[in-house]
Amino acid sequence: MTVPQPPEPIPGARLLFSLDPSVSHLNHGSFGAVPIGVQRAQQRLRDEMEANPLRFFTQGLVDRITHTRRHLAAFLGADPDGTALVGNATAGAAVVLQSLGLHPGDEVLTTDHGYGAVAFSVERECRRTGAVSRTLPVPLAATDEEVVEIIRAGLRPGRTRLLIVDQITSPTARLFPTAAIVGVAREHGVPVLVDAAHAPGMLPITVASIGADFWVGNLHKWAYAPRGTAALVVAEPWRERIQPLVVSWEQDTGFPTRVEWQATLDYTPWLAAPAGLFTLRSLGLDRVRAHNAALAAYGQRVVGDALGVPPADLPAPGGPTVAMRLIPLPSGIATTIDAATALRTRIADQLAAEVSVSGWNGRGWLRLCGQVYNTPDEYDRLAARLPALLARG
Ligand SMILES: Cc1ncc(COP(=O)(O)O)c(C=O)c1O
């Protein structure tokens, strides 16, 4: 079987990172990796903070955050006045959920491709308010049109108070047609939260054109920002209703500052985030995206071949820039969270490869990412050794 050619490496890119060279880091999607230059930029900010904490926090920090937010919003194609920096996508989703003012009988609708922690957040908010949550099953191989139709049929206008859809799904590495889904939900008067945890940096997005009521995306995954950097974008009619998770001194300032200012915290990840965008742009945004997606596709094919998965059974993510790919594991392996975690740990310990393993829809899945610091031989090595590890049970 012919495997597609891997992309040309981006010269010197691996040296931008401080990753342990004895490990294949094939799971950028979970926690990202921060380039050394961005780590340094953040360290300089921390040095400034530690030289005079009082001055750092009280003289101009809110303005510096505002300035940074505008810079990041421009990158995302989002309205800067509707954008708030938050710690991560999970926090952004929680801000939205607890600002909705759900009532008994209201419903929050999600899909079975959603992120587990966000699902827990939905459950807690429903328990707190008497609302209910409902999960729509969406087949992995559904076309974009089918996805939109499934969601259209699943909406209960007047009752569904929020639909949550992921722009790129975590367990299934799928691109969802978010603009079309938002369009359908809008026709039925249902607000939408787009969980775009993986989108910034990976996809060429213009958040404003998606038209969602709420959109949240991490910059600390594919946009090389220090961890703790995410953006919550809120449509104009909702902004006044958005409440922070922690009430602090900027409460009366309104959105977005009251969401951003969460008392004494380390805000240096946000201030250093533009250095991540600088790194991306220096490497070439389009070049990085094409490289990462092609390398993930290569990895999917070589590992899929090694496990005897026909190419037609390898899920296609639905876009040329999605840098995460799924491989189905032999049936019965890693079908539960505990079994998936145990397998991921064995792969890390025995094969020196960091990958994502999850159980989804009764089946175990391996998720591989492509990033500028990865090389084709890392996937080749995994492919050569994984079948024996799985056979050992
Ligand atoms: C779709 C999705 N939502 C939310 C998250 C959570 O991101 P964080 O841990 O930065 O909040 C992730 C993390 O991978 C994700 O994939």
The ligand as an ORCA input file, in Angstrom:
! r2SCAN-3c Opt
* xyz 0 1
  C     -12.706     20.546     22.442
  C     -11.982     20.886     23.713
  N     -12.572     21.682     24.596
  C     -11.960     22.054     25.732
  C     -10.687     21.630     26.013
  C     -10.073     22.035     27.299
  O      -8.985     22.857     27.133
  P      -8.342     23.476     28.445
  O      -7.836     22.336     29.263
  O      -7.268     24.365     27.954
  O      -9.442     24.197     29.139
  C     -10.024     20.788     25.124
  C      -8.670     20.306     25.418
  O      -8.059     19.552     24.704
  C     -10.694     20.406     23.938
  O     -10.113     19.595     23.065
*
